Every structure is written in C-alpha cells, then in structure tokens.
Amino acid sequence: MTTDNTCVAGDGDGEREPDPSDSLRTFGAVVQALREHAGLTRAQFGELVREL
C-alpha cells in the first residue's frame, strides 16, 4: 500500500490495483476511438507511440 491507501501492483500483499477512475476510462475510450478512426490496430498504435 502507498501512503494514500491505494494499492500498488506487486506490493506483496496480494491486493489488486484499484478500479480505474471515470476520467481514466473516458481517456481510454477517446484514445480507442481516435485509434480506430485512424484505422490502426492496438499493435500498430503501440509501435507508433514507442517511436515518439
């Protein structure tokens, strides 16, 4: 656990990460929509992002 009571992956306590916030879900949905509009697969998008 961190000091703000959120779980950290791999912290050894067997706890899982907290559910993503609404704003994080919205951001992911926007990125997905833009990626799909551009005709890119997740793999293609990942390659482009790694090049930056």
Secondary structure as GFF3:
##gff-version 3
##sequence-region A 1 52
A	DSSP	alpha_helix	22	37	.	.	.	ID=ss1
A	DSSP	alpha_helix	42	51	.	.	.	ID=ss2
###
